Amino acid sequence: WRLMLGIGAGGVYPLMAVIARESVQRDSNEMSSTIAVTTVFSMQGWGYFLSPLTMLFLLQFPSLYTSNDGPSDSLWRVHLGVGAIPLAIV
C-alpha cells in the first residue's frame, strides 16, 4: 500500500502545477499564473512543517498505535487521514 501511496503522491506533484496554471483565467496576464503556481508550491513548506508536528501530537495518544497484541501500524494511517482533512474541505 505504501508503494501505491508513493506513486500516487508522486503523480500529484506535477499535476498541481498544471492545474494551477490552467485554473488562471485565459485573459489574465502571465504574472497571475506565475503567482498561482508559486502559491501552490509554497504550500509544500507548510506541509513539511506541520507533518512532524501532527505526528508528535498523535504520539501523545498511545491507544492509536498500540493494541493488546502489541504495537500496530495504525499510527501512520491515522496520520495520513489527518493530512487528508484539508483535501476533504476543499
N, CA and C atoms as an extended XYZ file, in Angstrom:
270
Properties=species:S:1:pos:R:3:atomname:S:1:resname:S:1:resid:I:1 pbc="F F F"
N         0.823       -1.196        0.000 N   TRP     1
C         0.000        0.000        0.000 CA  TRP     1
C         0.862        1.253        0.000 C   TRP     1
N         1.974        1.190        0.673 N   ARG     2
C         2.817        2.384        0.731 CA  ARG     2
C         3.423        2.702       -0.634 C   ARG     2
N         3.716        1.676       -1.415 N   LEU     3
C         4.231        1.907       -2.760 CA  LEU     3
C         3.189        2.627       -3.609 C   LEU     3
N         1.947        2.175       -3.523 N   MET     4
C         0.874        2.820       -4.290 CA  MET     4
C         0.660        4.251       -3.823 C   MET     4
N         0.764        4.474       -2.529 N   LEU     5
C         0.632        5.827       -1.992 CA  LEU     5
C         1.755        6.720       -2.513 C   LEU     5
N         2.969        6.190       -2.547 N   GLY     6
C         4.098        6.970       -3.057 CA  GLY     6
C         3.966        7.290       -4.533 C   GLY     6
N         3.481        6.332       -5.308 N   ILE     7
C         3.283        6.587       -6.737 CA  ILE     7
C         2.190        7.625       -6.938 C   ILE     7
N         1.117        7.518       -6.161 N   GLY     8
C         0.021        8.493       -6.275 CA  GLY     8
C         0.457        9.889       -5.884 C   GLY     8
N         1.202        9.985       -4.787 N   ALA     9
C         1.676       11.300       -4.345 CA  ALA     9
C         2.684       11.871       -5.339 C   ALA     9
N         3.497       11.024       -5.929 N   GLY    10
C         4.450       11.487       -6.935 CA  GLY    10
C         3.765       11.971       -8.204 C   GLY    10
N         2.620       11.397       -8.515 N   GLY    11
C         1.877       11.830       -9.691 CA  GLY    11
C         1.139       13.136       -9.470 C   GLY    11
N         0.771       13.386       -8.230 N   VAL    12
C         0.041       14.618       -7.918 CA  VAL    12
C         0.960       15.827       -8.011 C   VAL    12
N         2.223       15.643       -7.703 N   TYR    13
C         3.164       16.766       -7.669 CA  TYR    13
C         3.219       17.539       -8.985 C   TYR    13
N         3.467       16.906      -10.137 N   PRO    14
C         3.499       17.695      -11.375 CA  PRO    14
C         2.108       18.142      -11.826 C   PRO    14
N         1.087       17.390      -11.459 N   LEU    15
C        -0.260       17.778      -11.873 CA  LEU    15
C        -0.714       19.072      -11.208 C   LEU    15
N        -0.253       19.328      -10.006 N   MET    16
C        -0.672       20.549       -9.314 CA  MET    16
C        -0.191       21.800      -10.034 C   MET    16
N         0.994       21.750      -10.597 N   ALA    17
C         1.486       22.905      -11.351 CA  ALA    17
C         0.630       23.152      -12.579 C   ALA    17
N         0.247       22.076      -13.254 N   VAL    18
C        -0.581       22.210      -14.449 CA  VAL    18
C        -1.970       22.736      -14.078 C   VAL    18
N        -2.554       22.200      -13.027 N   ILE    19
C        -3.886       22.643      -12.605 CA  ILE    19
C        -3.860       24.099      -12.179 C   ILE    19
N        -2.824       24.499      -11.436 N   ALA    20
C        -2.726       25.896      -11.006 CA  ALA    20
C        -2.564       26.820      -12.198 C   ALA    20
N        -1.768       26.406      -13.153 N   ARG    21
C        -1.537       27.238      -14.342 CA  ARG    21
C        -2.797       27.354      -15.193 C   ARG    21
N        -3.517       26.255      -15.357 N   GLU    22
C        -4.702       26.276      -16.204 CA  GLU    22
C        -5.920       26.883      -15.509 C   GLU    22
N        -5.902       26.948      -14.186 N   SER    23
C        -7.060       27.492      -13.483 CA  SER    23
C        -7.119       29.014      -13.539 C   SER    23
N        -6.001       29.652      -13.874 N   VAL    24
C        -5.984       31.096      -14.022 CA  VAL    24
C        -6.714       31.450      -15.316 C   VAL    24
N        -7.487       32.500      -15.273 N   GLN    25
C        -8.280       32.883      -16.445 CA  GLN    25
C        -7.381       33.133      -17.660 C   GLN    25
N        -7.915       32.813      -18.799 N   ARG    26
C        -7.145       32.918      -20.054 CA  ARG    26
C        -6.739       34.356      -20.373 C   ARG    26
N        -7.579       35.330      -20.031 N   ASP    27
C        -7.266       36.711      -20.396 CA  ASP    27
C        -6.396       37.426      -19.361 C   ASP    27
N        -5.999       36.718      -18.295 N   SER    28
C        -5.149       37.364      -17.300 CA  SER    28
C        -3.700       37.378      -17.780 C   SER    28
N        -2.894       38.145      -17.107 N   ASN    29
C        -1.502       38.277      -17.545 CA  ASN    29
C        -0.652       37.111      -17.042 C   ASN    29
N         0.551       37.056      -17.513 N   GLU    30
C         1.470       35.971      -17.176 CA  GLU    30
C         1.829       35.987      -15.690 C   GLU    30
N         1.825       37.157      -15.083 N   MET    31
C         2.216       37.268      -13.684 CA  MET    31
C         1.234       36.538      -12.774 C   MET    31
N        -0.064       36.584      -13.053 N   SER    32
C        -1.020       35.922      -12.176 CA  SER    32
C        -0.899       34.400      -12.255 C   SER    32
N        -0.554       33.858      -13.406 N   SER    33
C        -0.353       32.410      -13.473 CA  SER    33
C         0.929       32.015      -12.741 C   SER    33
N         1.942       32.860      -12.805 N   THR    34
C         3.174       32.606      -12.057 CA  THR    34
C         2.906       32.637      -10.563 C   THR    34
N         2.101       33.565      -10.108 N   ILE    35
C         1.755       33.655       -8.687 CA  ILE    35
C         0.960       32.427       -8.263 C   ILE    35
N         0.066       31.947       -9.102 N   ALA    36
C        -0.722       30.762       -8.767 CA  ALA    36
C         0.169       29.538       -8.593 C   ALA    36
N         1.100       29.326       -9.510 N   VAL    37
C         2.000       28.176       -9.410 CA  VAL    37
C         2.915       28.324       -8.196 C   VAL    37
N         3.403       29.523       -7.950 N   THR    38
C         4.264       29.761       -6.795 CA  THR    38
C         3.522       29.502       -5.493 C   THR    38
N         2.270       29.901       -5.428 N   THR    39
C         1.472       29.680       -4.222 CA  THR    39
C         1.269       28.199       -3.969 C   THR    39
N         0.991       27.447       -5.020 N   VAL    40
C         0.792       26.004       -4.859 CA  VAL    40
C         2.046       25.363       -4.282 C   VAL    40
N         3.194       25.674       -4.838 N   PHE    41
C         4.416       25.035       -4.375 CA  PHE    41
C         4.911       25.594       -3.044 C   PHE    41
N         4.547       26.806       -2.685 N   SER    42
C         4.952       27.327       -1.377 CA  SER    42
C         4.175       26.670       -0.250 C   SER    42
N         3.026       26.109       -0.548 N   MET    43
C         2.253       25.405        0.477 CA  MET    43
C         2.918       24.096        0.894 C   MET    43
N         3.815       23.575        0.087 N   GLN    44
C         4.522       22.356        0.459 CA  GLN    44
C         5.372       22.575        1.703 C   GLN    44
N         5.916       23.751        1.838 N   GLY    45
C         6.698       24.064        3.032 CA  GLY    45
C         5.864       23.953        4.293 C   GLY    45
N         4.633       24.412        4.227 N   TRP    46
C         3.737       24.273        5.377 CA  TRP    46
C         3.460       22.801        5.672 C   TRP    46
N         3.321       22.008        4.632 N   GLY    47
C         3.114       20.576        4.834 CA  GLY    47
C         4.308       19.914        5.496 C   GLY    47
N         5.516       20.290        5.049 N   TYR    48
C         6.728       19.743        5.655 CA  TYR    48
C         6.860       20.182        7.105 C   TYR    48
N         6.362       21.336        7.435 N   PHE    49
C         6.434       21.850        8.798 CA  PHE    49
C         5.383       21.208        9.702 C   PHE    49
N         4.157       21.090        9.194 N   LEU    50
C         3.059       20.601       10.029 CA  LEU    50
C         3.017       19.083       10.177 C   LEU    50
N         3.590       18.359        9.244 N   SER    51
C         3.539       16.896        9.317 CA  SER    51
C         4.226       16.344       10.571 C   SER    51
N         5.459       16.743       10.892 N   PRO    52
C         6.054       16.217       12.125 CA  PRO    52
C         5.334       16.699       13.379 C   PRO    52
N         4.805       17.912       13.330 N   LEU    53
C         4.058       18.395       14.500 CA  LEU    53
C         2.795       17.575       14.713 C   LEU    53
N         2.142       17.205       13.626 N   THR    54
C         0.959       16.360       13.729 CA  THR    54
C         1.326       14.996       14.295 C   THR    54
N         2.432       14.427       13.844 N   MET    55
C         2.859       13.125       14.364 CA  MET    55
C         3.221       13.221       15.846 C   MET    55
N         3.881       14.293       16.243 N   LEU    56
C         4.186       14.465       17.662 CA  LEU    56
C         2.914       14.564       18.490 C   LEU    56
N         1.905       15.221       17.964 N   PHE    57
C         0.625       15.304       18.650 CA  PHE    57
C        -0.028       13.930       18.760 C   PHE    57
N        -0.011       13.167       17.675 N   LEU    58
C        -0.633       11.843       17.694 CA  LEU    58
C         0.102       10.873       18.614 C   LEU    58
N         1.396       11.059       18.786 N   LEU    59
C         2.156       10.188       19.683 CA  LEU    59
C         1.746       10.361       21.144 C   LEU    59
N         1.030       11.418       21.451 N   GLN    60
C         0.559       11.636       22.813 CA  GLN    60
C        -0.600       10.702       23.168 C   GLN    60
N        -1.141        9.983       22.176 N   PHE    61
C        -2.267        9.084       22.387 CA  PHE    61
C        -1.854        7.651       22.055 C   PHE    61
N        -1.285        6.935       23.029 N   PRO    62
C        -0.787        5.576       22.753 CA  PRO    62
C        -1.879        4.612       22.285 C   PRO    62
N        -3.112        4.885       22.574 N   SER    63
C        -4.172        3.976       22.130 CA  SER    63
C        -4.284        3.942       20.606 C   SER    63
N        -3.754        4.952       19.933 N   LEU    64
C        -3.794        4.963       18.472 CA  LEU    64
C        -2.816        3.979       17.848 C   LEU    64
N        -1.722        3.692       18.543 N   TYR    65
C        -0.686        2.877       17.910 CA  TYR    65
C        -0.294        1.645       18.713 C   TYR    65
N        -1.032        1.310       19.745 N   THR    66
C        -0.796        0.061       20.454 CA  THR    66
C        -2.110       -0.691       20.576 C   THR    66
N        -1.993       -1.973       20.704 N   SER    67
C        -3.165       -2.819       20.903 CA  SER    67
C        -2.804       -3.895       21.910 C   SER    67
N        -3.738       -4.759       22.211 N   ASN    68
C        -3.466       -5.831       23.165 CA  ASN    68
C        -2.412       -6.800       22.645 C   ASN    68
N        -2.276       -6.900       21.332 N   ASP    69
C        -1.304       -7.807       20.727 CA  ASP    69
C         0.066       -7.165       20.559 C   ASP    69
N         0.213       -5.916       20.918 N   GLY    70
C         1.479       -5.222       20.747 CA  GLY    70
C         1.321       -4.030       19.822 C   GLY    70
N         2.447       -3.457       19.388 N   PRO    71
C         2.361       -2.269       18.521 CA  PRO    71
C         1.669       -2.596       17.196 C   PRO    71
N         0.926       -1.653       16.716 N   SER    72
C         0.260       -1.829       15.425 CA  SER    72
C         0.769       -0.771       14.455 C   SER    72
N         0.380       -0.914       13.207 N   ASP    73
C         0.818        0.052       12.200 CA  ASP    73
C        -0.282        1.053       11.879 C   ASP    73
N        -1.188        1.253       12.803 N   SER    74
C        -2.313        2.150       12.535 CA  SER    74
C        -1.954        3.626       12.701 C   SER    74
N        -0.840        3.916       13.366 N   LEU    75
C        -0.496        5.320       13.608 CA  LEU    75
C        -0.244        6.061       12.299 C   LEU    75
N         0.497        5.478       11.369 N   TRP    76
C         0.759        6.173       10.114 CA  TRP    76
C        -0.513        6.323        9.308 C   TRP    76
N        -1.465        5.401        9.468 N   ARG    77
C        -2.745        5.527        8.765 CA  ARG    77
C        -3.563        6.682        9.329 C   ARG    77
N        -3.548        6.836       10.638 N   VAL    78
C        -4.241        7.970       11.251 CA  VAL    78
C        -3.579        9.272       10.820 C   VAL    78
N        -2.253        9.279       10.789 N   HIS    79
C        -1.514       10.468       10.368 CA  HIS    79
C        -1.844       10.841        8.927 C   HIS    79
N        -1.920        9.849        8.074 N   LEU    80
C        -2.295       10.083        6.680 CA  LEU    80
C        -3.726       10.605        6.583 C   LEU    80
N        -4.616       10.065        7.401 N   GLY    81
C        -6.006       10.523        7.412 CA  GLY    81
C        -6.136       11.960        7.876 C   GLY    81
N        -5.337       12.350        8.866 N   VAL    82
C        -5.358       13.740        9.334 CA  VAL    82
C        -4.879       14.661        8.207 C   VAL    82
N        -3.902       14.213        7.447 N   GLY    83
C        -3.416       15.011        6.326 CA  GLY    83
C        -4.429       15.134        5.201 C   GLY    83
N        -5.394       14.228        5.139 N   ALA    84
C        -6.403       14.274        4.098 CA  ALA    84
C        -7.570       15.198        4.449 C   ALA    84
N        -7.633       15.665        5.676 N   ILE    85
C        -8.735       16.537        6.094 CA  ILE    85
C        -8.769       17.838        5.275 C   ILE    85
N        -7.651       18.546        5.080 N   PRO    86
C        -7.731       19.757        4.252 CA  PRO    86
C        -8.190       19.466        2.822 C   PRO    86
N        -7.788       18.338        2.279 N   LEU    87
C        -8.233       17.963        0.945 CA  LEU    87
C        -9.748       17.758        0.912 C   LEU    87
N       -10.273       17.145        1.949 N   ALA    88
C       -11.723       16.923        2.007 CA  ALA    88
C       -12.492       18.236        2.142 C   ALA    88
N       -11.894       19.209        2.817 N   ILE    89
C       -12.555       20.511        2.984 CA  ILE    89
C       -12.623       21.250        1.663 C   ILE    89
N       -11.553       21.178        0.882 N   VAL    90
C       -11.502       21.869       -0.405 CA  VAL    90
C       -12.370       21.135       -1.378 C   VAL    90
